[in-house]
Amino acid sequence: MLAFLALIAGVVLGLLINPEVPTVLQPYLPIAVVAALDAVFGGIRAKLDRIFDDKQFVVSFISNVLVAALIVYLGDQLGVGGQLSTGVVVVLGVRIFGNVAAIRRHLFRA
């Protein structure tokens, strides 16, 4: 319940404050969001499978975001940022859909 209230408070604050992302960080934000979603859906799946560990979730969340941003940064430095960004989104997308399928199977027994 506390996590849900924190989520609501964060959304309300974000809408009221309307923070601006610096131009330098804008290419990394979508990748960071997809990486964070991968960790969240993995956490939900682990919770339903009764193997959730909060420390592992936090480490997974932070490392997913940092590694995804690092890959995009290296791609930008090498001149292939768009291709690596697409690759990261595809890989994380496959993982997200796999986790969502497992969640669906668990919830609906189908």
N, C-alpha and C positions, 0 to 999 in steps of 0.2 A: 504494500500500500504506500509505503514511504517513497519507493521508486516512482510510482505513478504520480504522486503529488509533486515530486521533483521534476518530472517530465513536463507536467502541466505548467509549473512555475517557470521552467526554462523556455517553453514555447511562448508564454505570455510576455516574459521579459524580452525575448527576441523580437516579438512584434512591436512592443512599446519602444524599445531602444533603437531598433532597426540598425544593427551594426553593419559597418562597411568593411569588406575584405580588401586589404591592400592589393593593388594591381599585381605586385610581384607574386603573391600567393594564390591568385585566382586560378591559374592552371592546375594547381594541386588540390583545390577544394573538392571538385567532383570525385576525384580518385580517392581522396581521404574519406568521403562520405560512403562510397561503395565499399571500401575496406572496412569501415566501421559497421556497415550493415551486415557484412559477412560475419564479423565477430558476434553481432547481436543475434543473428539467426542461428549461428553455431551454439551460442549460449542457451537459446530457447530449446534447441534440439537436445542439448546435454541435460537441461533441466527435466525435460519430458522423459529422457532415458535414465534419469536419476543418477547421473554421473557428473553433475555440475559442480565445479569448484570455483569459488569466487576469485581466488588468486590467479588461477589459470585464465579465467575470463578477462581480467584486467590486463594481464600480460599479453594475451592474444589480441585484445582490442588495440592496445598501444602499439604493439609490434606490427600488426597489420597496417595500421595507418602510416607508421614511419617507413616501413619497407616499401609500401606502395608509392609514397611520396618520393622516396629515394630513387626508385626505379624511374619514375617520371622525370625527376631532376637529372639523372644520368642520361636519359634519353634526350632531354633538352640540350645538355652539354655536347652530346654526340651528333646532334642534328636530326635525330629520329624520334623526337618527343611524342609526336602524334601516333606513330606506330606502337611505341611501347605503352602509351596510355591506352590504346585500343586493346593491346595484349593483356594488360592488367585488368581492364574491365571485363574482358572475355573470361579470363581465369576466375576472377572473383564472382562473376555472374554465374558460371557453372557451379561453383561452390554454394552460392546462395540458393540456386534452384534445387540443388541436391539436398540442402538442409530443409528447404520449404517442403520438398516432397516427403522427406522423413517426418517432418512435423505433421503434414497432412495424413500420412499413413498412421501415425500414432493417435491423432485425434479422432479420425473417422474410421479407423481400422480397415482402411481400403488402400 
